[in-house]
Amino acid sequence: MFKNPPAFSLLELLLVIALVATLAGALGLTLRAPTGAVALQAAQGTLAGLCGAARARAAFVGANTRLVVCADPADAAGALRWWQIVQEDAANPGRWLADGGGVWLPRGVYAVPPPGAAVPGDPAWPAARRSTALSSPPQAMTINGAAAGLCFYVQFTPRGTTGGGNLVLAAGRPAADPTGFPCALENSDDVRGVLLRASGAVTMLNDASAFGP
């Protein structure tokens, strides 16, 4: 003779409903395109992860490794938004190898160029809120045997160390800009990014004041 299955208590039902609602909310945030502050925060997390991955790759393979960002004005979609990790080809120094197709920042978020390069849309952008960890001027690179256009980059040594500095992200929009970049950055008081130490360690910087005046 079968026994009646145990019923759920009211408390258990409420817990299940709360769990389902939480998961649904998280899924919604994942699936929708992030906007505004959410996009900037998501981009910051992506950038911190890329720095950690590039550092680990350099130490693992025992070769110079770069985290590069597209700086090619001819690339309307990728300029200051498309990032890739590459390692130096031991057989052909000066050439670089990559796995995969790189990572895009969320729509509407761009890397702030380093000192020495114009900031699209704002020639008066404060020097302290530029990406001092990036190389300047941009360099033409060969990746996987093909010309990859102009790039800014951070280089990690086989020990995982680097030159240090800030990587800064800002909101922006597509635009034809006299600097040559196909975008315009909008507000130097609304930025996020990371501090990249000489050891290769990364610290999150969550507002403009963390970068200086």
Secondary structure, DSSP 8 states (H G I E B T S, - for coil): ---------HHHHHHHHHHHHHHHHHHHHHHS---HHHHHHHHHHHHHHHHHHHHHHHHHHTS-EEEEEE--TT-TTTTTTEEEEEEE-TTSTT-EEE-S--EE--TTEEE---TTS--TT-TT--GGGS-TTS-SS-EEEEETTEEEEEEEEEEE-TTS----EEEEEEEEEE---TTS-SEEE--TTSEEEEEE-TTS-EEEE-SGGGG--
